Amino acid sequence: MNLQLAPLAGISDAVYRLICFENSADRATTEMISAQGYLSAPKNSTAYRLLTDKFQEEGELYAQVFGKDAHLLADASKLLKDMGKFQGISINMGCPAHKVSGGGSGVALMKNPSLAAEIIRSVRKSVNLPISVKIRLGWDSNIAPSFAKMLESEGADEVVIHGRTRVQQFSGKADWYAMAEVKKSLNIPVIANGDVFSPEDYFKLIKICPFDGVMIGRGALGRPWIFEQIKAQAIGEVYDPPNVKEIVDIAMRHANMLSDWKGEDRAVLEMRKHFSWYIKGIRGAAEVRRKLNTLPNLAQVEELLYSFAHHSQKEETYG
Ligand SMILES: Cc1cc2nc3c(=O)[nH]c(=O)nc-3n(C[C@H](O)[C@H](O)[C@H](O)COP(=O)(O)O)c2cc1C
């Protein structure tokens, strides 16, 4: 079984990845890194240092690049490879966001197969690391099997397929059967991605097709234990998800590591979305979220969250 944390801009940073690795994720991918931005940034750029930082305790990590210029993508991949800490390069040919695909990068490359082919050839020439390409089904219709076949013949080592088109963005359901067609068309590994939110989803997906791995994005938000949970259930173990107090322990450890790494002010802001995911679905979460969004430091956040956990636990016991 191979379970991966998806690249998630603004989320899959070194701290979150580390927490997912501690919860049995087999691989993670960095947030997407603009090839052009990275190459033109000053050497001491904090933004790019944070994007490319990797903690020693992390497991297998791929660096993800995006762009539309084959030479820039090759040069950026080479710089990343030379850092010596990434086990592979992921090329983003799936991002639907307007600021990426509107400029011809991300999923827009699926409309331009000759440029996509040139990109794979250039990156292939400049790095000897495994190259994984992350795609969608297509722009407005499903062209994934033939597009992925082309990537394979140009030298890609792996394809990650998210079963939606660009036009769908995140609406509807990921088409797991269409993803299976990609797996059937290729000889290189194919990683399935899209709409795995629970162990049940995972087991349904791999019943459709024996993918070489499964990548989880939104299903891991606030629930980094999903990797462990799937692995435990796969071997027939009963898995007890963390209770509210344990969730707050995980969330506060996340916050404190982020504070040590990026500074407390930034951690307080960045953690707001994580906290809301961690406590989602617990009674009283909406009120706590509102309060959290006004608190200026982690000491106050900690007090609020443990008091919330204490009351929730009492409700669990007596309620
Ligand atoms: C907030 C957010 C940020 C994302 N950032 C990236 C990214 O940087 N690179 C990328 O290839 N995909 C990115 N994605 C797409 C995810 O990697 C994944 O393909 C998508 O969420 C579908 O998988 P899921 O249903 O498991 O979430 C992002 C998705 C979300 C929701």
PDBQT file of the ligand as one rigid body, heavy atoms in Angstrom, charges set to zero:
ROOT
HETATM    1  C1  LIG A 401      -6.224  24.220  -1.046  1.00  0.00    +0.000 C 
HETATM    2  C2  LIG A 401      -5.692  23.351  -2.140  1.00  0.00    +0.000 A 
HETATM    3  C3  LIG A 401      -4.419  23.551  -2.631  1.00  0.00    +0.000 A 
HETATM    4  C4  LIG A 401      -3.912  22.758  -3.662  1.00  0.00    +0.000 A 
HETATM    5  N1  LIG A 401      -2.643  22.956  -4.106  1.00  0.00    +0.000 NA
HETATM    6  C5  LIG A 401      -2.129  22.156  -5.076  1.00  0.00    +0.000 A 
HETATM    7  C6  LIG A 401      -0.780  22.280  -5.500  1.00  0.00    +0.000 A 
HETATM    8  O1  LIG A 401      -0.009  23.112  -5.017  1.00  0.00    +0.000 OA
HETATM    9  N2  LIG A 401      -0.348  21.441  -6.490  1.00  0.00    +0.000 N 
HETATM   10  C7  LIG A 401      -1.155  20.479  -7.046  1.00  0.00    +0.000 A 
HETATM   11  O2  LIG A 401      -0.712  19.732  -7.925  1.00  0.00    +0.000 OA
HETATM   12  N3  LIG A 401      -2.429  20.325  -6.641  1.00  0.00    +0.000 NA
HETATM   13  C8  LIG A 401      -2.923  21.119  -5.668  1.00  0.00    +0.000 A 
HETATM   14  N4  LIG A 401      -4.196  20.923  -5.223  1.00  0.00    +0.000 N 
HETATM   15  C9  LIG A 401      -4.980  19.773  -5.725  1.00  0.00    +0.000 C 
HETATM   16  C10 LIG A 401      -4.798  18.573  -4.805  1.00  0.00    +0.000 C 
HETATM   17  O3  LIG A 401      -3.445  18.136  -4.802  1.00  0.00    +0.000 OA
HETATM   18  C11 LIG A 401      -5.680  17.383  -5.250  1.00  0.00    +0.000 C 
HETATM   19  O4  LIG A 401      -5.368  17.053  -6.574  1.00  0.00    +0.000 OA
HETATM   20  C12 LIG A 401      -7.161  17.720  -5.169  1.00  0.00    +0.000 C 
HETATM   21  O5  LIG A 401      -7.472  18.384  -3.960  1.00  0.00    +0.000 OA
HETATM   22  C13 LIG A 401      -8.026  16.455  -5.308  1.00  0.00    +0.000 C 
HETATM   23  O6  LIG A 401      -7.725  15.531  -4.303  1.00  0.00    +0.000 OA
HETATM   24  P1  LIG A 401      -8.643  15.380  -2.965  1.00  0.00    +0.000 P 
HETATM   25  O7  LIG A 401     -10.041  15.094  -3.432  1.00  0.00    +0.000 OA
HETATM   26  O8  LIG A 401      -8.009  14.245  -2.218  1.00  0.00    +0.000 OA
HETATM   27  O9  LIG A 401      -8.572  16.703  -2.244  1.00  0.00    +0.000 OA
HETATM   28  C14 LIG A 401      -4.722  21.746  -4.217  1.00  0.00    +0.000 A 
HETATM   29  C15 LIG A 401      -6.012  21.521  -3.714  1.00  0.00    +0.000 A 
HETATM   30  C16 LIG A 401      -6.499  22.303  -2.694  1.00  0.00    +0.000 A 
HETATM   31  C17 LIG A 401      -7.883  22.051  -2.162  1.00  0.00    +0.000 C 
ENDROOT
TORSDOF 0
